[in-house]
Amino acid sequence: MVKISGGHLVAKYIKEVEGVNTVFGLVGGHIGEILDGFLDYGIKLVDVRHEQAAVMMAHAWTIFRSEPGVCLVTAGPGFTNTITGIANAYFDNAPVVLLSGTAPVKDWDKGAFQDVNQLDMIKSAVKWSGICYDAKRIPEYLSLAFRHAVSGRPGPVFLALPPDVLNVKVNDEEAPLPKRGNRVYKSAPDPADIEMAASMINSSEKPVLMGGSGVGFSDCDGELLDFIDRTGMPFMLINHGRGSIADSHPLSLWQGGQTAMMTAFMQADLIIALGIRFHSALMFGKIFPQAKVIKADIDPTEIDRNRDSDIGLVGDIGLTLRELNRLVAQRDLSIWAKTLRDSYLPLIGEEVAQREKSMEPIHPARLVEQVRKATNDDAIYIVDGGDTAYFGYVGLRAKEKSSVIGAGGTLFGCIGAGIPFGISAKLARPDKQIIIISGDGSFGFNIMEYATAVRHGIPFVCVICNDQAWGLIKHGQEVLYGADRLVGSELGLVHYEKVVEALGGYGEIVHKDEDIVPAINRAIDSGKPACVNVLTDPTVTSLVTLLLIESLKME
């Protein structure tokens, strides 16, 4: 029999059973035995400068590798620093596995160093949480954590591992390794519901499809394209489903951005919602009262949430589409698609003109267009911020799944995740160029992770849309209270590019339109973690800000 410590057992299980090669985290005394085990089992630790960033990197890993992301932190403040990242992952349905040390169990409630009630603090932000008190049961608890992370609607989980469990040595025969926990089991909807849905689709005159992260998690690009080609209906894919069919597809509403989506919703007679929640950004499903709704989701509680569905399809999105494709008719809806385009194109004329025109100061929409010019759309784009995120979402184009994403999700509104997402994206997809478009406020949250990227040799480019303010809030204050009543929303000019240079990366500041593309090209060619700090028009207000102002007026 071979003796193995609990900490080494953690490393052995996640490597040999779950296939985990990369863990994001920050070192600490309570997890030393796990870290030591990483050396024996060949697990790479991407050691960060703040635990929040570790969770955000694990979150991005779930998107770009389609597998659970694992992060490891120490007790007390190491754990509490993860809460924002875990909440963001929870709202984004990201299967993050958070492992944390604790104070020794023998010293709980005695005033032990870094002793806090971690389990109760995190319960509301995870799908499952637990503590392992027995070294022999570590593999069992790890398997349970991974199973909960990926089952049904995915989401983050939390497992606490005390040092007086991790440091105990047990016989390996007493701690057998269970089956892999991260296997995803898929189910299809009721055939009768599929038949009713197909009949409704075939009889509709103005259908619109919208898909969300459920499309991305299902890995159903082929089935979705078959469905669109067969039915001929316009579509909009958002969140991690965006790019499952390229934005350049002639039926994609991303040609008109959010304006096209809203226009389509208000004219449609049928909405097919795949793996997407009717949340505030979709006015809780109330924006299309005239339309019938077919809602497909892996979670049955989502089917009638906020808006009753005419037909609910509970199951994996890929299997759902596969069954629908057998029954939906081949149709030509080109007249409907043309009607939509004729409705929304005049509404976006000014925004399109802003993208094409050189201006001083630089308009954010123009900056995004110049980023596209520099990269030829051949990149993974991560947007981070308030107004900046809007211009990034509507101005960029996704060539493949999840190649245009927001680091802060739709619901939680977590800004500052762009840099951690970019680092993780490059590790997960080293073949791709990673471009972050970030507001200057958002950029400051995790700027020290440039040191992490330099230390690990991870190149990416962050283009800052620098309006020298918390722009969304500033413009809201101007409208609601007056331009002379700004409080806490102005940041001034900060030379972030010099901070990045000091941390070992590449930095450059841009004042003029004609310098944007050359600066981005130099940043890419540097082969370093890079920052292009672009000064943009501080007076520009996005559609998102205007919608937020209206919602505040109504309250």
C-alpha positions in Angstrom: 0.0 0.0 0.0 1.1 3.5 -0.8 0.6 6.4 1.6 -0.7 9.7 0.1 -1.6 12.9 1.7 -5.0 14.5 1.3 -3.5 17.4 -0.6 -1.7 15.2 -3.0 -5.0 13.2 -3.4 -6.7 16.4 -4.6 -4.0 16.8 -7.3 -4.2 13.2 -8.3 -7.9 13.2 -8.6 -8.4 16.3 -10.6 -5.5 15.4 -13.0 -6.0 11.6 -13.5 -9.8 11.5 -13.3 -11.1 15.0 -14.4 -8.2 15.7 -16.8 -7.4 19.1 -15.3 -4.1 20.4 -16.4 -4.5 24.1 -15.4 -5.6 25.6 -12.1 -6.0 29.3 -11.4 -5.2 30.5 -7.9 -3.2 32.3 -5.3 -0.9 30.6 -2.8 -1.5 30.3 0.9 -0.4 28.3 3.9 -3.7 26.4 4.3 -3.5 24.9 0.8 0.3 24.1 0.8 -0.2 20.4 0.5 -2.3 20.7 -2.6 0.2 23.0 -4.2 3.0 20.6 -3.5 0.9 17.9 -5.1 0.6 19.9 -8.3 4.4 19.4 -8.8 4.0 15.6 -8.6 1.0 15.4 -11.0 2.1 18.0 -13.5 -0.7 20.6 -12.9 0.1 24.2 -14.0 -0.8 26.8 -11.4 -1.5 30.2 -13.0 -0.8 32.2 -9.9 -2.6 35.6 -9.8 -2.3 38.8 -7.9 -5.9 38.8 -6.6 -8.2 35.8 -6.0 -11.1 37.6 -7.8 -9.1 37.3 -10.9 -8.5 33.6 -10.4 -12.2 32.9 -10.4 -12.7 35.1 -13.4 -10.0 33.2 -15.3 -11.6 29.8 -14.3 -14.9 31.3 -15.5 -13.5 32.2 -18.9 -11.9 28.7 -19.1 -15.3 27.1 -19.0 -16.3 29.2 -22.1 -13.2 28.7 -24.2 -12.5 25.1 -23.3 -16.0 23.8 -22.8 -15.0 22.2 -19.5 -15.1 23.1 -15.8 -12.6 25.8 -14.8 -10.8 25.1 -11.5 -9.5 27.7 -9.0 -7.8 27.2 -5.7 -7.5 29.8 -2.9 -6.5 29.9 0.7 -8.7 30.6 3.8 -10.1 33.8 5.1 -9.5 36.8 2.9 -8.3 34.5 0.2 -11.7 33.0 0.1 -13.7 36.2 0.6 -11.8 37.8 -2.3 -13.5 35.3 -4.6 -17.1 36.3 -3.9 -17.6 38.8 -6.7 -16.1 36.4 -9.3 -18.2 33.5 -8.1 -21.4 35.6 -8.2 -20.5 36.6 -11.8 -20.0 32.9 -12.7 -23.3 32.0 -11.0 -25.3 34.5 -13.1 -23.5 33.4 -16.2 -24.1 29.7 -15.6 -20.4 28.9 -15.6 -19.3 25.5 -14.2 -16.5 26.8 -12.0 -15.1 24.5 -9.3 -13.8 26.6 -6.4 -11.5 24.8 -3.9 -10.6 26.7 -0.8 -8.6 26.0 2.3 -10.0 26.8 5.7 -8.6 27.2 9.2 -7.9 23.9 10.9 -11.1 22.2 12.0 -9.7 21.5 15.4 -9.4 25.3 15.9 -12.8 26.4 14.6 -14.7 28.9 16.8 -11.6 29.4 19.0 -10.3 32.5 17.3 -8.1 30.7 14.8 -6.2 32.6 12.1 -8.4 33.3 9.1 -11.4 31.4 10.5 -14.6 32.6 8.9 -17.9 30.7 8.1 -17.1 30.3 4.5 -19.9 27.8 3.7 -22.7 30.1 4.8 -21.1 33.1 3.1 -21.1 31.5 -0.4 -24.2 29.3 -0.4 -26.4 31.9 -2.3 -23.8 32.2 -5.1 -23.2 28.5 -6.0 -25.2 25.5 -7.1 -23.6 23.3 -4.5 -21.2 23.7 -1.6 -19.6 21.3 0.9 -16.8 20.6 3.3 -14.7 17.4 3.4 -13.8 16.3 6.9 -12.1 13.0 6.0 -9.1 12.7 3.8 -10.3 9.3 2.5 -13.4 10.9 1.1 -11.6 13.7 -0.8 -12.0 12.0 -4.2 -15.7 11.4 -3.5 -16.3 15.0 -2.6 -14.4 16.2 -5.7 -16.4 14.0 -8.0 -19.6 15.4 -6.4 -18.4 18.9 -6.9 -17.7 18.4 -10.6 -21.0 16.5 -11.2 -23.0 19.4 -9.7 -21.0 22.0 -11.7 -22.0 20.5 -15.1 -25.3 18.8 -14.5 -28.5 20.4 -15.8 -28.1 24.1 -15.9 -24.3 24.5 -15.2 -23.0 26.7 -12.5 -20.2 27.3 -9.9 -19.6 25.0 -6.9 -17.6 25.3 -3.8 -15.6 22.7 -1.8 -13.8 23.6 1.5 -10.7 21.5 2.3 -9.3 22.1 5.8 -5.5 21.7 6.3 -6.0 19.0 9.0 -7.6 17.0 6.3 -5.2 17.8 3.5 -2.1 17.0 5.7 -3.4 13.6 6.8 -1.8 10.6 4.9 -4.0 7.7 4.0 -3.5 4.4 2.2 -4.4 4.9 -1.5 -6.6 1.8 -1.3 -8.7 3.5 1.3 -9.4 6.4 -1.1 -10.4 4.9 -4.4 -10.9 7.3 -7.3 -14.5 7.4 -8.5 -15.7 8.0 -12.0 -15.2 11.3 -13.8 -17.7 13.8 -12.5 -17.6 16.3 -15.3 -19.4 14.1 -17.8 -22.5 15.8 -19.2 -25.7 13.7 -19.6 -28.2 15.1 -22.2 -31.9 14.6 -22.5 -34.4 15.6 -25.2 -37.8 17.2 -24.9 -41.1 15.3 -25.0 -41.8 14.2 -28.6 -45.4 15.5 -28.4 -44.0 19.0 -27.5 -41.6 18.8 -30.4 -44.4 18.0 -32.8 -46.5 21.0 -31.5 -43.5 23.3 -31.7 -42.7 22.2 -35.3 -46.3 22.8 -36.3 -46.3 26.3 -34.8 -43.0 27.1 -36.6 -44.3 25.9 -39.9 -47.5 28.0 -39.7 -45.8 31.2 -38.5 -45.3 34.1 -41.0 -42.8 36.3 -39.1 -40.7 34.1 -36.8 -37.5 35.2 -35.0 -35.1 33.0 -33.2 -32.9 34.2 -30.3 -30.4 32.0 -28.6 -28.2 32.5 -25.5 -25.6 30.7 -23.5 -27.6 27.5 -23.6 -26.7 27.3 -27.3 -23.0 27.8 -26.5 -22.9 25.2 -23.7 -24.7 22.7 -25.9 -22.1 22.8 -28.7 -24.8 22.6 -31.3 -23.5 24.8 -34.1 -24.3 22.3 -36.9 -27.9 21.6 -35.7 -28.6 25.4 -35.3 -27.3 26.2 -38.8 -29.4 23.4 -40.3 -32.5 24.8 -38.5 -31.9 28.4 -39.8 -31.1 27.2 -43.3 -34.3 25.1 -43.3 -36.7 27.6 -41.8 -35.2 30.7 -43.3 -35.9 32.8 -40.1 -34.0 35.8 -38.9 -32.0 35.2 -35.7 -30.0 36.9 -32.9 -27.5 34.9 -30.8 -26.1 36.6 -27.7 -23.9 35.8 -24.7 -21.9 32.6 -25.2 -24.1 31.4 -28.0 -23.0 34.3 -30.2 -21.0 33.2 -33.2 -22.4 29.6 -33.2 -23.5 30.9 -36.6 -21.3 33.7 -37.8 -22.6 37.3 -37.5 -22.0 37.6 -41.2 -24.8 35.2 -42.0 -27.4 37.1 -44.1 -30.2 36.3 -41.6 -28.2 37.4 -38.5 -29.7 40.5 -36.9 -26.2 41.5 -35.6 -26.0 43.5 -38.8 -28.3 46.0 -37.1 -27.3 45.3 -33.5 -29.6 45.9 -30.6 -31.8 48.1 -32.7 -32.5 45.3 -35.2 -33.2 42.9 -32.3 -35.8 45.2 -30.7 -37.4 45.9 -34.1 -37.7 42.2 -34.8 -39.2 41.5 -31.4 -41.9 44.1 -31.9 -42.9 42.8 -35.4 -42.6 39.0 -34.9 -45.6 36.7 -34.6 -43.4 33.9 -33.1 -40.3 34.0 -30.8 -38.2 30.9 -30.5 -36.0 31.3 -27.4 -33.2 28.8 -27.1 -31.2 28.6 -23.8 -31.8 32.2 -22.9 -33.5 33.9 -19.9 -36.2 36.6 -20.2 -34.3 39.0 -17.9 -34.2 42.7 -17.6 -32.3 43.3 -20.9 -35.2 41.6 -22.7 -37.8 43.5 -20.6 -38.6 40.2 -18.8 -40.2 38.9 -22.0 -42.8 41.8 -22.2 -41.3 43.4 -25.3 -43.1 41.0 -27.7 -46.7 40.8 -26.3 -48.1 40.2 -29.8 -45.9 37.1 -30.4 -46.3 33.5 -29.4 -43.4 31.9 -27.6 -41.6 28.6 -27.9 -39.1 28.4 -25.2 -36.4 25.7 -25.0 -34.2 25.3 -21.9 -32.4 22.6 -20.0 -33.9 24.0 -16.8 -37.7 23.5 -16.6 -38.1 26.4 -14.2 -37.1 28.8 -17.0 -39.9 27.8 -19.4 -42.6 30.1 -18.0 -40.4 32.4 -16.0 -41.5 36.1 -16.3 -43.4 35.3 -19.5 -45.7 32.3 -20.2 -44.6 30.2 -23.1 -47.0 28.7 -25.6 -44.9 25.6 -25.9 -42.0 24.6 -23.5 -39.2 22.3 -24.7 -37.2 21.0 -21.8 -33.9 19.4 -22.7 -30.5 20.0 -24.3 -30.6 22.6 -27.1 -28.7 20.5 -29.6 -31.0 17.5 -29.1 -34.0 19.8 -29.3 -32.9 21.2 -32.6 -32.1 17.8 -33.9 -35.6 16.7 -33.3 -37.1 19.9 -34.7 -35.1 19.6 -37.9 -36.8 16.4 -38.7 -40.2 18.1 -38.7 -39.8 21.7 -39.7 -40.6 22.6 -43.3 -38.1 24.1 -45.8 -39.3 27.7 -46.2 -38.5 30.9 -47.9 -39.0 33.9 -45.6 -36.9 36.4 -47.6 -39.8 38.9 -47.8 -40.0 38.9 -44.0 -36.3 39.2 -43.6 -36.3 42.1 -46.1 -39.1 43.8 -44.3 -37.1 43.7 -41.1 -34.0 45.1 -42.7 -35.9 47.9 -44.3 -37.3 48.7 -40.8 -34.1 48.8 -38.8 -31.4 50.0 -41.3 -32.7 53.6 -41.3 -32.6 53.6 -37.5 -28.8 52.8 -37.3 -27.7 55.1 -40.1 -26.0 57.6 -37.7 -24.2 54.9 -35.8 -22.9 53.3 -39.0 -21.7 56.7 -40.1 -19.8 57.2 -36.8 -17.9 54.0 -37.4 -16.8 55.1 -40.9 -15.8 58.7 -40.1 -12.5 59.9 -38.7 -13.3 62.4 -35.9 -11.5 64.3 -33.2 -12.0 63.4 -30.4 -12.3 59.8 -31.3 -15.9 58.3 -31.2 -16.1 54.9 -29.3 -17.9 53.4 -32.3 -15.1 54.5 -34.6 -12.5 53.0 -32.2 -14.3 49.6 -32.3 -14.4 49.8 -36.1 -10.6 50.5 -36.2 -10.0 47.5 -33.9 -11.9 45.4 -36.5 -9.7 46.8 -39.3 -6.5 46.0 -37.4 -7.6 42.4 -36.7 -9.8 41.6 -39.7 -12.4 40.1 -37.3 -10.0 37.2 -36.8 -9.8 37.3 -33.0 -11.5 36.5 -29.8 -13.0 39.8 -28.6 -13.8 40.5 -25.0 -15.7 43.6 -24.0 -15.6 45.1 -20.5 -17.4 48.2 -19.3 -20.7 50.1 -19.4 -20.9 52.4 -22.5 -17.8 50.7 -23.9 -19.4 47.3 -23.7 -22.3 48.5 -25.8 -20.2 49.9 -28.6 -18.1 46.7 -28.5 -21.1 44.4 -28.7 -22.8 46.2 -31.6 -19.7 47.1 -33.5 -17.7 43.8 -33.4 -18.5 40.7 -35.5 -18.2 37.1 -34.3 -16.8 34.6 -36.7 -17.1 31.6 -34.3 -18.8 30.7 -31.1 -18.0 32.9 -28.2 -15.6 35.1 -30.2 -17.5 38.2 -29.1 -18.3 38.1 -25.4 -18.8 40.3 -22.4 -16.7 39.6 -19.4 -19.3 40.8 -16.9 -22.3 38.9 -18.2 -25.7 40.4 -18.8 -27.4 40.1 -15.4 -24.7 40.8 -12.8 -23.1 43.7 -14.6 -19.7 42.8 -13.2 -17.1 45.1 -14.8 -13.4 44.6 -14.5 -13.3 40.9 -15.6 -11.8 41.8 -19.1 -8.1 41.3 -18.3 -8.6 38.0 -16.4 -10.9 36.7 -19.2 -8.3 37.7 -21.8 -5.5 35.9 -20.0 -7.5 32.7 -19.7 -8.8 32.9 -23.2 -5.2 33.0 -24.5 -4.3 30.0 -22.4 -7.3 28.1 -23.5 -7.0 29.1 -27.2 -3.3 29.9 -27.8 -4.0 29.8 -31.6 -6.2 32.9 -31.4 -5.4 36.6 -31.1 -7.0 37.9 -27.9 -8.3 41.5 -28.0 -10.0 43.2 -25.0 -11.9 46.4 -25.4 -12.3 47.9 -22.0 -13.5 51.1 -20.4 -10.9 53.0 -18.4 -12.8 52.5 -15.2 -13.1 48.7 -15.8 -9.4 48.4 -16.7 -8.3 49.5 -13.3 -9.9 46.7 -11.3 -7.5 44.0 -12.3 -4.6 45.8 -13.8 -2.1 44.0 -11.7 -2.9 40.8 -13.6 -0.6 42.2 -16.3 2.1 41.1 -13.9 0.6 37.6 -14.0 0.5 37.6 -17.8 4.1 38.8 -18.0 5.3 36.2 -15.5 3.6 33.4 -17.4 4.4 34.7 -20.9 0.8 35.2 -22.0 0.3 37.8 -24.8 -2.9 39.7 -25.4 -3.9 43.2 -26.3 -6.3 45.4 -24.3 -7.5 48.5 -26.1 -8.8 51.1 -23.6 -11.8 53.3 -24.6 -10.7 56.1 -22.3 -13.3 58.7 -21.7 -11.7 59.6 -18.3 -14.8 58.7 -16.4 -17.3 56.1 -15.3 -19.0 57.1 -18.5 -22.4 55.4 -18.1 -22.8 56.8 -14.6 -21.5 60.2 -15.5 -23.9 60.7 -18.3 -26.8 59.4 -16.2 -25.9 62.0 -13.6 -25.8 64.7 -16.2 -29.3 63.9 -17.5 -30.9 63.2 -14.1 -29.3 65.9 -11.9 -27.4 68.3 -14.2 -23.9 68.7 -15.6 -22.8 70.7 -12.5 -23.8 67.9 -10.1 -21.4 65.1 -10.9 -20.3 63.0 -7.9 -17.6 60.4 -8.1 -17.9 59.7 -11.8 -14.9 61.5 -13.2 -11.5 59.7 -13.3 -9.2 62.1 -15.2 -6.4 61.1 -17.5 -4.4 58.1 -16.2 -1.5 56.8 -18.2 -2.4 53.1 -17.9 0.0 52.3 -20.7 2.9 53.4 -18.5 1.7 51.1 -15.7 1.6 48.2 -18.1 5.1 49.1 -19.3 6.3 49.2 -15.7 4.9 45.7 -15.1 6.9 44.3 -18.1 4.3 44.6 -20.8 3.9 46.8 -23.9 2.1 50.2 -23.7 1.1 53.0 -26.0 -1.2 56.0 -25.8 -3.2 57.2 -28.8 -4.8 60.6 -29.4 -5.6 60.6 -33.1 -7.7 58.3 -35.3 -5.0 57.6 -37.8 -2.7 56.2 -35.1 -5.2 53.6 -33.8 -4.5 50.8 -36.2 -0.7 51.2 -36.3 -0.6 51.2 -32.5 -2.7 48.0 -32.3 -0.5 46.3 -34.8 2.6 47.3 -32.8 1.0 45.9 -29.7 0.3 42.6 -31.4 3.7 42.4 -32.8 5.3 43.0 -29.4 4.4 39.5 -28.3 3.8 40.8 -24.8 0.7 41.6 -22.7 -0.1 44.9 -24.2 -2.2 48.0 -23.6 -3.3 50.6 -26.2 -4.7 53.5 -24.3 -7.0 55.4 -26.7 -8.5 58.8 -25.6 -12.1 59.0 -26.7 -14.9 61.5 -26.8 -16.0 62.0 -23.2 -19.4 63.4 -24.3 -20.7 60.3 -26.1 -23.6 58.5 -24.5 -24.7 55.0 -25.5 -28.1 53.5 -25.9 -27.5 51.5 -22.8 -27.1 54.6 -20.7 -30.3 56.1 -22.1 -32.2 52.9 -21.3 -30.8 52.9 -17.7 -31.9 56.5 -17.3 -35.4 55.7 -18.4 -35.6 52.8 -16.0 -34.5 55.0 -13.1 -37.1 57.6 -14.0 -39.8 55.0 -13.8 -38.9 53.9 -10.3 
